[in-house]
Amino acid sequence: MPTYEHLCQTCNHEWEDEYSIKAAPPANCPSCQANTVQRLISGGNGRGMVELTGNDLVEKLKSDGQKLKRDMHSSEKVYSNLLGESKYQDLQKRIDTQKRDRR
C-alpha cells in the first residue's frame, strides 16, 4: 500500500497514512480534528504542495507583492533587508547629507 503525507492547514500537523489508492483520503486532522487536511505531493528529492495555477497564482503573487510593499514602508528592518545593507546605508548617508545641506 502506498504511503501518503498529509498536512493540516489549521494546526500545521504533518503525518503519514497508508491506504489504498482507491480509498478516500482522511478528512479530519488527528491532532485538532479540523476539516482542513491537504494531501502533500512527495517523491524524489523533496515534497511540495500544489496550491495555485494560472490566474489564481498571478493574483496571489500580486497580493503578496502589495503586502511586501506595505511591510517595507512600515518597517525599517524589512526595507533594509530588501534593499541590501550596503545600499541602505548609502541611501541613509545621502538623506542625512541632504538634510544638513537644507539647513
ZICOR-V220285 format. One record per pair of residues at least 24 apart in sequence whose C-alpha atoms are under 8 Angstrom apart, sorted by sequence separation. I is the first residue (numbers start at 1). GAP is how many residues later the second one is. D is the distance in Angstrom with one decimal. If there is no record, write none. Layout:
# ZICOR-V220285
i->I gap->GAP d->D
i->I gap->GAP d->D
This chain:
# ZICOR-V220285
i->10 gap->24 d->6.9
i->8 gap->26 d->7.6
i->10 gap->26 d->6.3
i->9 gap->27 d->5.4
i->8 gap->28 d->5.6
i->9 gap->28 d->6.2
i->8 gap->29 d->4.5
i->9 gap->29 d->7.2
i->7 gap->30 d->5.7
i->8 gap->30 d->6.3
i->6 gap->31 d->6.6
i->7 gap->31 d->5.3
i->6 gap->32 d->5.6
i->7 gap->32 d->6.4
i->6 gap->33 d->4.4
i->7 gap->33 d->6.8
i->5 gap->34 d->6.0
i->6 gap->34 d->5.4
i->4 gap->35 d->7.0
i->5 gap->35 d->5.4
i->4 gap->36 d->7.3
i->5 gap->36 d->7.4
i->5 gap->37 d->7.5
